Amino acid sequence: MIEVRKDGERIKIAFPYNPDYITKIKSIEGYQWHPEKKYWSLPYSELKGLLALFDEEKLNIDPSVWL
């Protein structure tokens, strides 16, 4: 399960280690890895790209993402 939340002007993405997911995240411009808390983040403007890349995966999207 991929957890997606809004964090200010960024989208916070967390999931158990999966090399395929990591490759997908790294293909999105502006990605950042946060090793201290073990999550990825993307600019909010890249939300559509994230959804397109993970269209067949199970995304648990927090309602705050849409606000």
C-alpha positions as CSV (number, residue, x, y, z in Angstrom):
1,M,0.0,0.0,0.0
2,I,1.3,3.4,-0.9
3,E,0.4,6.2,1.5
4,V,-0.1,9.7,-0.1
5,R,-0.5,12.8,2.1
6,K,-0.2,16.6,1.6
7,D,2.7,18.3,3.4
8,G,2.5,22.0,2.7
9,E,3.3,22.6,-1.0
10,R,4.5,19.0,-1.4
11,I,3.1,15.5,-1.5
12,K,4.5,13.0,0.9
13,I,4.7,9.4,-0.3
14,A,5.5,6.4,2.0
15,F,5.6,2.7,1.1
16,P,7.5,-0.5,2.1
17,Y,10.8,-0.9,0.2
18,N,10.0,-1.6,-3.5
19,P,12.6,-1.0,-6.2
20,D,9.9,-0.6,-8.9
21,Y,8.2,2.2,-6.9
22,I,11.5,3.9,-6.3
23,T,12.3,4.0,-10.0
24,K,8.8,5.5,-10.7
25,I,9.3,8.2,-8.0
26,K,12.7,9.1,-9.4
27,S,11.2,9.7,-12.8
28,I,9.2,12.6,-11.5
29,E,10.8,16.0,-11.5
30,G,11.5,17.5,-8.1
31,Y,11.4,14.3,-6.1
32,Q,13.2,14.2,-2.7
33,W,14.1,11.3,-0.4
34,H,13.8,12.1,3.4
35,P,16.0,9.3,5.0
36,E,15.4,10.5,8.5
37,K,11.7,9.7,8.3
38,K,11.8,7.3,5.4
39,Y,9.5,8.9,2.9
40,W,9.6,10.6,-0.5
41,S,8.1,13.9,-1.4
42,L,7.2,15.6,-4.7
43,P,6.0,19.1,-5.6
44,Y,2.2,19.3,-5.4
45,S,2.2,20.3,-9.1
46,E,3.4,16.7,-9.9
47,L,0.3,15.0,-8.4
48,K,-1.2,14.1,-11.8
49,G,2.1,12.5,-12.8
50,L,2.2,10.5,-9.6
51,L,-1.3,9.3,-10.2
52,A,-0.5,8.4,-13.8
53,L,2.6,6.4,-12.8
54,F,0.8,4.5,-10.1
55,D,-2.5,4.0,-11.8
56,E,-2.5,0.2,-11.2
57,E,-1.1,0.3,-7.7
58,K,-3.1,0.6,-4.5
59,L,-2.9,4.2,-3.3
60,N,-4.2,5.3,0.0
61,I,-4.7,9.0,-0.6
62,D,-5.5,11.2,2.4
63,P,-8.4,13.6,1.7
64,S,-6.2,16.6,2.5
65,V,-4.4,16.0,-0.8
66,W,-7.5,17.3,-2.7
67,L,-7.9,20.5,-0.7
